[in-house]
Amino acid sequence: MAVSPRGLRVINRAEMLNLILTHGSITRVKLSELTGLNQSTVSKIVSQLIDEGLVYEASRENSLMGRKPLNLKINAKYRIYGLIDVALWTTTLAVCDLSGKMLDHKEFKTTAGNAKDFFDHCSKELSRMIAPFSEPLAGVAVIVPSPLNSHTGFMYYNKTLQWKEVDVKGIIFRNLDCEVLVENDARAAALAELCFVDHVNELSNFVYILVCDGIGTGIVIDKQIYYGAHSLNGQFGAEVIKVNGRWENFSEESTWEENASDLGVTNRYCELTGTALEHDTEQLMQRIIDLAHSGDEQAIKALKETAHYLGVGIANINNGLDPERIVVSGKICQVWDLIFPVLLDQVKSQTNYQVVPLEELIIPSSLNSATFEGARALILQNLFGSQESHSRKPSQESLDPGAPGLRVLRV
């Protein structure tokens, strides 16, 4: 289908914003080279972006001859956004600028049971935090550790927190009356990896594995977040695993998630040391990692045994999906040098034929806070990418009939 002039302008604008964001700062000449647009078109679009306050001219680039060209940068204060980042034990509320800098934030305990009251409290508290700022609000990103419909913002369930069937988007919208973007933690992290990590951004297909109290996976196919027919994709953590030629008996205790997550590490460590399992496994997991760094044998053993189980599930994903890369994230990556040899041996034992070296296939994430960066990626996609760049699954009626198909804006 032919692209309308309006659709073409939107594409050119999105591509230039993408390049400015990706490079941090870039000249008009470089934008012309990378986009293939003539300098007149580039200058016209840049002028519009400057007039809108979205882009500004920064320091001049070094030049051996003539006048030094000006660098262009995104104005981080063009908009602010709100963040509700929910983890099993701790929830973070934040107000951020477009660079991801936190202008205000607070943390409190995630409460189980009544999810509606919990999200109502989060949104009212975030509204109070946003009120003192004069900058326009781009929206609120909500990251939750649960299966959900990313378009409607409807959360299906979280067994640990005893949450079920919650209209998260509706609750937040009623209190803040702004754009609300709700996403699963692993999918948001996968989007951040796609948007902000150069060597991953070059890939067409990869699987992102978020290891925390459970295990979540985000799948990217043809540079798009994959959702499945009902937004229930990536539930690999619930699979029953086979270890040392023996199938585990079916129960929640025999799943990949139970054995290969932070909970698997903490359970093993407590069994080895004869200590009681703490309720907040997040803090215990960090202590075990710190102990392993100092040479504690029991901590090292617990981490290595968990790496064995982690390798079982990764091998299954690799055999089933054949991705270009498998990116692993979570606290356990702090001891990557310790766990990777064990994990790799397990994957090799389950791999019938290697096309690429498995050492290159499985890599740790380079992002420090994947869900935080995922929230920022969602906001930037929504703000700068218009309808052509949402990676979130759209409703048919939301599409502009004069615009081309959806694509991910690399930010």
C-alpha positions in Angstrom: 0.0 0.0 0.0 1.3 3.4 -1.0 2.4 5.7 1.9 0.6 9.0 2.1 2.6 12.3 2.3 1.5 12.6 5.9 2.6 9.1 6.7 6.0 9.7 5.0 6.5 12.9 7.1 5.8 10.9 10.3 8.2 8.2 9.3 11.0 10.7 8.5 10.4 12.6 11.8 10.4 9.3 13.8 13.6 8.1 12.1 15.4 11.4 12.8 14.2 11.4 16.5 15.4 7.8 16.7 18.9 8.8 15.5 19.1 11.8 17.8 18.1 9.6 20.8 20.4 6.7 19.8 23.5 8.9 19.2 22.9 11.2 22.1 24.0 14.1 20.0 24.3 14.3 16.2 24.7 17.0 13.4 22.3 17.8 10.6 24.9 16.5 8.1 25.1 13.2 9.8 21.3 12.9 10.0 21.2 13.5 6.2 23.9 10.8 5.6 22.1 8.2 7.8 18.6 8.8 6.7 19.3 9.4 3.0 17.2 12.6 3.1 18.5 15.8 1.5 19.8 18.4 3.8 16.9 20.8 3.0 14.4 18.2 4.3 16.5 17.4 7.3 16.8 21.1 8.2 13.1 21.6 7.8 12.2 18.8 10.1 14.9 19.8 12.6 13.5 23.4 12.7 10.1 22.0 13.5 11.5 19.9 16.3 13.4 22.9 17.7 10.3 25.1 17.5 8.3 22.5 19.4 11.0 22.5 22.1 11.7 18.8 21.6 15.2 19.2 20.2 17.9 21.8 21.0 21.2 22.8 19.5 24.1 21.9 21.8 27.9 22.3 21.5 29.6 22.4 18.2 31.3 19.3 16.8 35.0 19.4 16.2 35.9 20.2 12.6 39.2 20.5 10.9 37.9 23.0 8.3 35.5 25.8 8.4 32.7 26.5 10.9 32.0 23.7 13.3 28.5 22.1 12.9 26.1 22.2 15.8 25.1 19.0 17.6 21.4 18.3 18.1 20.1 16.8 21.3 16.7 15.8 22.7 15.4 18.2 25.3 15.1 16.0 28.4 12.8 18.5 30.0 10.4 18.5 27.0 8.2 16.2 29.1 8.2 14.4 32.4 6.6 11.0 33.0 5.5 9.0 36.0 6.6 5.5 36.8 5.0 2.7 38.9 7.5 -0.1 38.9 6.0 -3.1 40.8 8.2 -6.0 42.0 7.0 -8.7 44.4 8.5 -7.2 47.5 9.1 -3.5 46.7 7.3 -0.9 44.5 8.9 2.2 43.2 7.1 5.4 42.3 9.0 8.0 40.4 8.8 11.2 38.4 11.4 11.3 35.6 12.6 13.5 32.7 13.0 12.0 29.3 16.7 11.1 30.0 15.5 8.8 32.7 16.7 11.0 35.5 14.6 10.6 38.6 13.3 14.0 39.8 11.4 12.5 42.7 10.9 9.0 43.9 9.8 6.8 46.8 9.7 3.1 47.6 7.3 1.1 49.7 6.3 -2.5 50.3 4.2 -4.2 47.7 1.0 -5.5 49.4 -0.7 -8.7 48.5 -4.5 -9.3 48.5 -6.5 -6.3 47.3 -4.8 -5.2 44.0 -7.4 -2.5 43.3 -6.7 -0.7 46.6 -3.0 -1.1 46.0 -3.0 0.5 42.5 -5.4 3.2 43.7 -3.0 4.1 46.4 0.0 4.1 43.9 -1.8 6.4 41.5 -3.0 8.8 44.1 0.5 9.0 45.6 2.1 9.5 42.2 -0.4 12.2 41.4 0.8 14.1 44.5 4.4 13.7 43.5 3.7 15.0 39.9 1.7 18.0 41.1 4.7 20.4 41.9 6.2 20.0 38.4 5.4 22.5 35.7 6.5 20.4 32.7 3.8 18.7 30.6 3.2 15.0 31.6 3.9 12.6 28.8 2.1 9.8 30.7 2.6 7.1 33.3 4.3 3.8 32.7 3.3 0.9 34.9 5.4 -2.2 35.1 4.0 -5.3 36.8 5.3 -8.9 37.3 2.2 -10.5 35.9 0.7 -11.8 32.7 -1.5 -9.0 31.2 -3.0 -7.5 28.1 -0.6 -4.7 27.2 -3.1 -2.8 25.1 -6.0 -2.8 27.5 -3.8 -2.7 30.7 -5.8 -5.6 32.1 -3.8 -7.8 34.5 -4.7 -11.4 34.5 -3.2 -12.7 37.8 -0.2 -12.9 40.1 -0.3 -16.0 42.3 2.3 -14.8 44.9 0.5 -11.5 45.5 -3.0 -13.1 45.2 -4.0 -10.6 42.5 -6.5 -11.6 39.9 -8.2 -9.8 37.0 -7.5 -6.2 37.6 -8.1 -3.2 35.3 -4.7 -1.6 36.2 -5.0 1.0 33.4 -8.5 2.0 34.3 -7.6 2.5 38.0 -4.5 4.6 37.2 -6.3 6.7 34.5 -9.1 7.6 36.9 -6.7 9.2 39.3 -4.2 10.8 36.9 -6.3 11.4 33.7 -3.3 10.9 31.3 -1.8 8.4 28.9 -1.3 5.1 30.9 1.0 2.4 29.5 0.9 -0.9 31.3 3.4 -3.7 30.6 4.7 -7.0 31.9 8.1 -6.7 33.5 9.9 -9.1 31.1 8.4 -7.6 28.0 9.3 -4.1 29.1 12.8 -5.2 29.8 13.1 -6.8 26.4 11.9 -3.5 24.8 14.6 -1.6 26.8 17.2 -4.1 25.5 16.0 -3.6 22.0 15.9 0.2 22.2 19.0 1.1 24.3 21.6 -1.6 23.7 23.5 -1.2 20.4 24.6 -4.8 19.9 21.1 -6.1 20.7 19.4 -3.5 18.6 21.2 -4.9 15.5 19.4 -8.3 16.1 16.1 -9.2 14.5 15.2 -12.0 16.9 16.1 -12.6 20.5 14.7 -13.9 23.8 15.1 -11.9 27.0 15.0 -13.9 30.3 14.3 -11.9 33.5 15.4 -13.9 36.5 14.0 -12.6 39.8 11.6 -14.2 42.3 10.2 -15.9 39.3 11.2 -16.1 35.7 9.8 -14.0 32.9 10.6 -14.0 29.2 10.2 -11.4 26.5 10.3 -12.5 22.9 11.4 -10.3 20.0 10.7 -11.4 16.5 11.6 -9.2 13.5 12.4 -6.4 15.9 8.9 -6.5 17.4 7.8 -7.6 20.8 5.8 -10.8 20.4 2.5 -11.0 22.4 0.7 -14.1 21.3 -3.0 -14.3 20.5 -4.0 -13.4 24.1 -0.9 -11.7 25.4 0.0 -14.8 27.4 3.2 -15.6 25.5 6.5 -16.3 27.2 5.2 -18.4 30.1 8.2 -20.7 30.0 8.7 -20.4 33.7 5.7 -22.7 34.2 7.1 -25.6 32.2 8.0 -28.8 34.0 11.7 -29.6 33.6 13.7 -32.7 33.0 17.0 -33.1 34.8 19.6 -35.8 34.5 17.4 -37.9 32.3 14.5 -37.9 34.8 11.3 -36.0 34.6 10.4 -34.1 37.7 7.0 -34.9 39.2 4.4 -32.3 38.1 3.8 -29.7 40.8 4.6 -26.0 41.3 7.9 -27.1 42.9 9.0 -28.9 39.8 8.7 -26.0 37.4 11.6 -24.2 35.8 10.6 -21.0 37.6 10.7 -22.6 41.0 14.1 -24.2 40.4 16.0 -21.6 38.4 14.8 -18.3 39.9 16.2 -16.3 42.8 13.7 -18.3 44.9 15.6 -21.5 43.8 18.9 -19.9 45.0 17.5 -18.8 48.3 15.8 -22.2 49.0 19.0 -24.1 48.2 21.1 -21.8 50.4 18.8 -22.1 53.4 18.7 -25.9 53.0 22.5 -26.1 52.8 23.0 -23.8 55.8 20.0 -25.0 57.9 18.6 -21.5 58.2 15.0 -20.4 57.8 13.9 -18.9 54.5 13.3 -15.2 54.8 10.1 -13.7 53.4 11.9 -11.0 51.4 14.0 -13.2 49.1 15.3 -10.1 47.2 17.5 -9.0 50.1 18.5 -12.6 50.9 19.5 -13.2 47.2 21.8 -10.1 47.3 23.5 -11.3 50.5 24.1 -14.8 49.0 25.7 -13.1 46.0 27.9 -11.0 48.2 28.9 -14.1 50.2 29.8 -15.9 47.0 32.0 -13.0 46.0 33.8 -13.4 49.3 34.3 -17.2 48.7 31.5 -18.7 50.8 31.2 -22.3 49.7 27.5 -22.8 50.5 26.6 -19.6 48.6 28.7 -20.7 45.6 27.1 -24.2 45.7 23.5 -22.8 45.8 24.2 -20.5 42.8 25.9 -23.2 40.7 23.1 -25.7 41.3 20.6 -23.0 40.2 22.6 -22.2 37.1 22.3 -25.9 36.2 18.5 -25.6 36.3 18.6 -22.3 34.5 20.5 -24.0 31.7 17.8 -26.6 31.3 15.1 -24.0 30.5 17.4 -22.0 28.3 18.2 -25.1 26.3 14.5 -25.7 25.8 14.0 -22.2 24.6 16.9 -22.4 22.2 15.8 -25.7 20.8 12.2 -24.5 20.3 12.7 -20.9 19.1 16.3 -20.8 17.6 16.9 -17.1 18.5 19.9 -15.1 17.4 20.6 -14.3 21.1 19.3 -15.2 24.6 19.8 -12.3 26.9 19.8 -13.1 30.7 19.0 -10.4 33.3 18.7 -10.3 37.0 20.8 -10.3 40.2 22.2 -13.6 39.2 24.2 -11.9 36.4 26.3 -10.3 39.1 28.0 -13.7 39.4 28.0 -14.4 35.7 31.6 -15.7 35.7 30.7 -18.2 38.4 27.4 -19.5 36.9 28.0 -19.3 33.1 30.3 -22.4 32.8 27.7 -24.5 34.6 24.8 -23.1 32.6 26.7 -23.5 29.4 27.5 -27.2 30.0 23.9 -27.9 30.6 22.8 -26.2 27.4 25.4 -28.0 25.4 24.2 -31.4 26.8 20.7 -30.6 25.5 21.8 -29.2 22.1 21.9 -31.7 19.3 23.6 -29.5 16.7 25.3 -26.1 17.2 25.2 -23.7 14.3 26.8 -20.8 16.3 28.9 -21.2 19.4 26.7 -21.3 22.4 29.2 -19.1 24.2 28.1 -16.3 21.9 24.4 -17.1 21.9 23.8 -16.6 25.6 24.8 -13.2 27.0 24.1 -11.2 30.2 22.2 -8.0 29.9 24.2 -4.8 30.2 21.3 -2.7 31.6 21.5 -1.9 35.3 17.7 -1.5 35.8 15.9 -3.3 33.0 12.3 -2.6 34.1 13.1 1.1 34.8 14.6 1.5 31.4 11.7 -0.5 29.9 9.3 2.1 31.4 11.3 4.9 29.7 11.3 3.0 26.4 7.5 2.7 26.6 7.1 6.5 27.2 9.5 7.4 24.4 7.9 5.0 21.9 4.5 6.5 22.7 5.7 10.1 22.7 8.0 10.2 19.7 7.0 7.2 17.6 3.4 8.2 16.9 1.3 5.3 15.6 4.0 3.8 13.4 6.4 2.9 16.2 4.4 1.3 19.0 5.7 -2.1 19.8 2.6 -2.6 22.0 -0.1 -4.6 20.4 -2.6 -2.0 18.9 -6.3 -2.2 18.4 -7.4 -2.1 14.8 -9.4 1.1 15.3 -6.3 2.9 16.6 -4.4 2.7 13.3 -4.2 5.6 11.0 -5.5 4.4 7.6 -3.1 6.7 5.8 0.0 5.5 7.7 2.2 2.4 7.1 2.4 -0.6 9.4 3.7 -0.5 12.9 7.3 -0.7 13.7 9.6 -0.3 16.7 11.3 3.0 17.1 14.9 2.4 18.1 15.5 4.8 21.0 
